């Protein structure tokens, strides 16, 4: 016991010395940080201080555990021998579990503003309703299950209660549990199949609703958009025709393709209230056509044409007023890591009235140039 007191005294002195040295080092580090902040050196001293603090904390915890191990090994004295370790573990689990549950509840409300933005498409409202229903069903179940787990830890920790008693199968209880679980699962499955089919093939135009078809082609690392011309139809394409100025492989022998429009400006224009059908393909690798505000997502797969449809509810100007952000813009993003310059896979989406859409479309020129005009342009160039 005398040896124990001697060791405790030494550890206490070493701890005081360590604390003083640490305090002096931190004070000196603060002075250096203040001096550096007045200079032009672009060094993050605050980040360095935080790293030092974390390293020091980890070392203190590790050395504390190591000290206890050495103390028990060389003195035979275990300061925790009188503890009821089962009870201590039970209490620790309850504290950690309760802290985790409270942290999850706090984070739910703290970061609610970072959830998906307001839905700007007709089918998006159905998707949000399904999501809210699932959360309303699973979140209480999440809390209830954890409370039951905490109760079991407290009720049946070793030494407090006898072992569980074996019981024969209770068929009535099993049937009741199966039915109780199956009902919400079937509701979610049926509702989900209907809702998730809407942006793929489940929407049809109403009697007075306009329709628009466009094509979006992904490539490393940009999006290209093709619009139909006066005929309102997109022409054929083939991958073997890609080359030179024909970047999308459009088959200009098809009369429907000769008035197709390929704007140089990298943005998508769609009219509000119209049923917009987007045909999507990729020229190289797997990309992802993702419109978060419209709850629309589909993969752009090489060698395969996919389709998605949506009805915009608000123009860009209306959404700017609703959000109070005069610089708000809808955005097309690729949420697949498609390569080193993946960050370039972004495009502005402009939602406007039908009149504004038609006016903008009329200012765009077809991608096809008739052979006679090509010959005339070459002759004019040679003359100059």
C-alpha positions in Angstrom: 0.0 0.0 0.0 2.9 2.4 0.7 4.2 1.6 -2.8 0.8 2.5 -4.1 0.8 5.9 -2.4 4.4 6.5 -3.7 3.3 5.7 -7.3 0.2 7.9 -7.0 2.3 10.8 -5.8 4.8 10.4 -8.6 1.9 10.2 -11.2 0.4 13.4 -9.6 3.6 15.3 -9.9 4.1 14.1 -13.5 0.6 15.1 -14.3 1.1 18.6 -13.0 4.3 18.9 -14.9 2.7 17.6 -18.1 -0.2 20.1 -17.7 2.2 23.0 -17.2 4.2 22.1 -20.2 1.1 21.6 -22.3 -0.3 25.0 -21.1 3.0 26.8 -22.0 3.1 25.1 -25.4 -0.4 26.1 -26.1 0.2 29.7 -25.1 3.3 29.8 -27.3 1.2 28.3 -30.2 -1.4 31.0 -29.7 1.3 33.7 -29.9 2.6 32.2 -33.1 -0.9 32.0 -34.5 -1.5 35.7 -33.7 1.8 36.6 -35.3 1.1 34.6 -38.3 -2.4 36.1 -38.7 -0.7 39.5 -39.0 1.6 38.3 -41.8 0.7 37.2 -45.3 1.7 33.6 -44.8 -1.2 31.4 -45.9 -0.9 28.9 -43.1 -3.8 27.6 -41.2 -2.6 27.9 -37.6 -6.1 27.3 -36.2 -6.3 23.9 -38.0 -2.9 23.0 -36.6 -4.0 23.8 -33.1 -7.1 21.7 -33.4 -4.9 18.8 -34.7 -2.5 19.1 -31.8 -5.5 19.2 -29.4 -7.0 16.0 -30.8 -3.6 14.2 -30.8 -3.1 15.2 -27.2 -6.5 14.0 -26.2 -6.0 10.6 -27.8 -2.6 10.3 -26.2 -4.0 11.1 -22.7 -6.7 8.5 -23.1 -4.3 5.9 -24.3 -1.7 6.6 -21.6 -4.4 6.5 -18.9 -5.5 3.0 -19.9 -1.8 2.0 -20.2 -1.1 3.4 -16.7 -3.9 1.4 -15.2 -2.7 -1.8 -16.9 0.9 -1.3 -15.6 -0.4 -0.5 -12.2 -2.3 -3.7 -11.9 0.6 -5.8 -13.4 3.4 -4.5 -11.1 1.5 -3.8 -7.9 -1.3 -6.3 -7.9 -3.6 -3.5 -6.9 -6.7 -3.2 -9.1 -8.6 0.1 -8.3 -11.7 -1.3 -10.1 -11.7 -4.7 -8.4 -14.6 -3.8 -6.2 -16.8 -2.6 -9.1 -19.8 -4.6 -10.2 -18.6 -4.7 -13.8 -21.9 -5.9 -15.2 -23.7 -3.0 -13.6 -21.1 -0.6 -14.8 -21.3 -1.9 -18.4 -25.1 -1.8 -18.2 -25.1 1.9 -17.1 -22.5 2.8 -19.7 -24.6 1.2 -22.5 -27.6 3.1 -21.3 -25.8 6.4 -21.2 -24.2 5.9 -24.6 -27.4 4.6 -26.2 -29.5 7.4 -24.7 -26.9 10.0 -25.9 -27.0 8.5 -29.4 -30.8 8.5 -29.5 -31.0 12.1 -28.3 -28.3 13.1 -30.8 -30.4 11.6 -33.6 -33.5 13.4 -32.5 -31.6 16.7 -32.1 -30.1 16.3 -35.6 -33.5 15.6 -37.2 -34.7 19.0 -36.2 -31.4 20.9 -36.3 -30.7 19.9 -40.0 -34.3 19.8 -41.2 -33.5 22.8 -43.5 -30.9 20.7 -45.4 -33.5 18.1 -46.5 -34.6 18.1 -50.2 -35.6 21.5 -51.5 -39.3 22.3 -52.2 -40.7 20.1 -54.9 -41.1 21.9 -58.2 -42.8 19.1 -60.2 -46.3 17.6 -60.1 -45.1 14.0 -59.4 -42.6 15.4 -56.8 -45.5 16.1 -54.4 -46.4 12.4 -54.5 -42.8 11.4 -53.8 -42.6 13.7 -50.9 -45.9 12.4 -49.5 -44.5 8.8 -49.7 -41.3 9.9 -48.0 -43.2 11.6 -45.2 -45.4 8.6 -44.7 -42.4 6.2 -44.5 -40.6 8.6 -42.0 -43.8 8.9 -40.0 -44.0 5.1 -39.7 -40.3 4.2 -39.3 -39.2 7.1 -37.0 -41.5 6.1 -34.1 -40.6 2.5 -34.6 -36.9 3.5 -34.5 -37.5 5.2 -31.1 -39.6 2.4 -29.7 -37.2 -0.3 -30.6 -34.3 1.6 -29.0 -36.3 2.2 -25.8 -37.1 -1.5 -25.7 -33.4 -2.3 -26.1 -32.5 0.0 -23.3 -35.1 -1.6 -21.1 -33.8 -5.1 -21.9 -30.2 -4.0 -21.0 -31.4 -2.6 -17.7 -33.8 -5.5 -16.9 -31.7 -8.5 -17.8 -28.0 -7.5 -17.2 -26.1 -10.4 -15.7 -26.7 -11.0 -12.0 -29.9 -9.1 -11.8 -32.3 -11.6 -13.3 -32.4 -15.3 -14.1 -31.9 -16.7 -17.5 -34.8 -16.5 -20.0 -37.3 -19.3 -19.9 -37.8 -21.3 -23.0 -41.3 -21.1 -24.4 -43.0 -23.1 -27.2 -44.0 -21.4 -30.4 -47.0 -19.1 -30.0 -48.7 -19.3 -33.4 -51.3 -16.7 -32.6 -48.7 -14.2 -31.6 -46.7 -14.9 -34.7 -49.7 -14.5 -37.0 -50.6 -11.2 -35.3 -47.0 -9.9 -35.6 -46.8 -11.0 -39.3 -50.1 -9.2 -40.2 -49.2 -6.1 -38.2 -45.8 -5.8 -40.1 -47.2 -6.8 -43.5 -49.9 -4.2 -43.6 -47.6 -1.1 -43.7 -45.0 -2.9 -45.8 -47.6 -3.8 -48.5 -49.0 -0.2 -48.4 -45.5 1.2 -48.9 -44.7 -1.3 -51.7 -47.9 -0.6 -53.6 -47.8 3.1 -53.1 -44.1 3.2 -54.0 -44.5 1.2 -57.2 -47.1 3.7 -58.4 -45.3 6.8 -57.3 -41.9 5.8 -58.6 -43.4 4.9 -62.0 -44.7 8.4 -62.5 -41.5 10.0 -63.7 -40.7 7.0 -65.9 -43.8 6.1 -67.9 -46.8 6.8 -65.6 -47.8 10.3 -66.8 -50.0 11.2 -69.8 -50.9 14.7 -71.0 -54.3 16.1 -70.2 -56.7 17.3 -72.9 -55.3 20.8 -72.9 -51.7 20.2 -71.8 -48.8 20.8 -74.1 -46.0 18.3 -74.5 -42.3 18.8 -75.1 -39.6 16.2 -76.0 -35.9 16.9 -75.6 -32.7 14.8 -75.6 -29.9 15.1 -73.1 -26.6 13.4 -73.9 -23.9 12.9 -71.2 -20.2 12.8 -71.9 -17.0 13.4 -70.0 -17.4 16.1 -68.8 -20.5 18.0 -70.0 -24.1 17.7 -71.0 -25.5 18.4 -74.5 -29.2 19.1 -75.2 -31.1 18.6 -78.4 -34.5 20.1 -79.1 -36.9 19.2 -81.9 -37.6 21.8 -84.6 -40.8 23.0 -86.0 -42.1 19.4 -86.5 -41.9 18.8 -82.7 -40.1 15.4 -83.3 -36.5 14.4 -82.6 -34.8 12.7 -85.5 -32.7 9.5 -85.5 -29.2 9.1 -84.3 -26.5 6.4 -84.4 -23.2 6.2 -82.6 -21.3 5.4 -85.8 -22.2 8.9 -87.1 -20.4 10.7 -84.1 -17.4 12.6 -85.4 -16.3 16.1 -86.5 -19.1 18.6 -86.0 -21.7 15.9 -85.5 -21.0 15.5 -81.8 -24.3 13.6 -81.1 -24.3 11.3 -84.1 -27.5 12.7 -85.5 -28.7 11.1 -88.7 -29.4 14.1 -91.0 -30.8 11.8 -93.7 -33.9 11.6 -91.5 -36.2 14.6 -92.4 -37.2 14.8 -88.7 -33.6 15.4 -87.7 -32.9 18.2 -90.2 -34.6 20.8 -88.1 -33.3 19.6 -84.7 -31.7 22.3 -82.6 -28.4 21.9 -80.7 -27.9 25.2 -78.8 -24.3 26.3 -78.0 -25.4 27.7 -74.6 -25.1 25.0 -71.9 -28.5 25.2 -70.3 -31.9 23.5 -70.5 -35.1 25.4 -71.3 -38.5 23.8 -70.5 -41.9 25.4 -70.3 -43.9 25.4 -67.1 -47.0 23.3 -66.9 -46.1 21.2 -69.9 -45.3 17.5 -69.8 -41.6 17.3 -70.5 -40.2 14.0 -71.8 -36.4 13.7 -71.6 -34.5 11.0 -73.6 -31.2 10.3 -72.0 -28.1 8.6 -73.3 -24.3 8.6 -72.7 -21.4 8.7 -75.1 -18.8 7.1 -72.9 -19.3 6.1 -69.2 -22.1 5.8 -66.7 -23.6 9.2 -65.8 -26.7 10.2 -63.8 -29.4 12.6 -64.9 -30.4 14.2 -61.6 -32.9 17.0 -61.1 -33.3 17.3 -57.3 -35.9 20.1 -57.4 -38.1 18.0 -59.8 -37.5 14.7 -57.9 -36.3 13.3 -61.2 -33.4 10.9 -61.6 -32.4 8.3 -64.2 -29.1 6.8 -65.3 -27.4 7.7 -68.6 -26.1 4.3 -69.7 -23.7 3.9 -72.7 -25.5 2.0 -75.6 -28.9 2.5 -74.0 -31.6 5.2 -74.2 -33.5 5.9 -71.1 -36.5 8.1 -70.6 -37.9 10.3 -67.8 -40.8 12.8 -67.7 -42.0 15.6 -65.4 -44.3 18.5 -65.3 -42.7 21.7 -63.9 -44.9 23.6 -61.5 -43.0 26.9 -61.0 -41.0 29.0 -63.4 -37.5 30.0 -62.3 -38.8 33.5 -61.5 -41.6 32.1 -59.4 -39.2 29.9 -57.4 -36.9 32.8 -56.8 -39.9 34.7 -55.2 -40.9 31.6 -53.2 -37.4 31.0 -51.9 -36.6 34.7 -51.4 -33.4 34.1 -53.3 -33.0 36.4 -56.4 -30.1 34.2 -57.7 -31.9 30.9 -57.4 -31.5 28.5 -60.4 -32.7 25.0 -61.0 -29.8 22.7 -61.6 -29.0 19.5 -63.5 -26.3 17.4 -61.8 -24.6 14.1 -62.3 -24.6 12.2 -59.0 -22.3 9.4 -60.3 -18.5 9.7 -59.9 -17.9 9.7 -63.7 -14.2 10.7 -63.7 -11.6 13.2 -62.7 -13.6 16.3 -63.9 -16.9 15.1 -62.6 -17.5 18.5 -61.0 -18.1 19.9 -64.5 -21.2 17.8 -64.9 -23.6 20.6 -64.0 -26.1 22.6 -66.1 -28.5 25.4 -65.4 -32.2 24.6 -66.0 -34.5 27.4 -67.0 -38.3 27.0 -66.5 -40.3 29.7 -68.3 -43.7 30.3 -69.7 -44.7 28.7 -73.0 -44.5 32.0 -74.8 -41.0 32.6 -73.4 -39.9 29.1 -74.4 -41.2 29.5 -77.9 -39.5 32.9 -78.2 -36.2 31.4 -77.1 -36.5 28.4 -79.3 -37.1 30.7 -82.4 -33.7 32.3 -81.8 -31.9 29.0 -82.1 -30.6 27.7 -85.4 -30.9 24.0 -86.6 -27.8 21.9 -86.3 -28.2 20.7 -89.9 -26.8 22.7 -92.7 -28.1 21.8 -96.3 -25.4 20.8 -98.8 -26.1 23.8 -101.0 -25.4 26.2 -98.1 -22.2 24.2 -97.3 -20.9 24.6 -100.9 -21.8 28.3 -100.9 -20.0 28.8 -97.6 -16.9 27.0 -98.8 -16.9 29.0 -102.1 -17.2 32.3 -100.2 -14.3 31.3 -97.9 -12.1 30.5 -100.9 -12.9 33.8 -102.5 -11.9 35.7 -99.4 
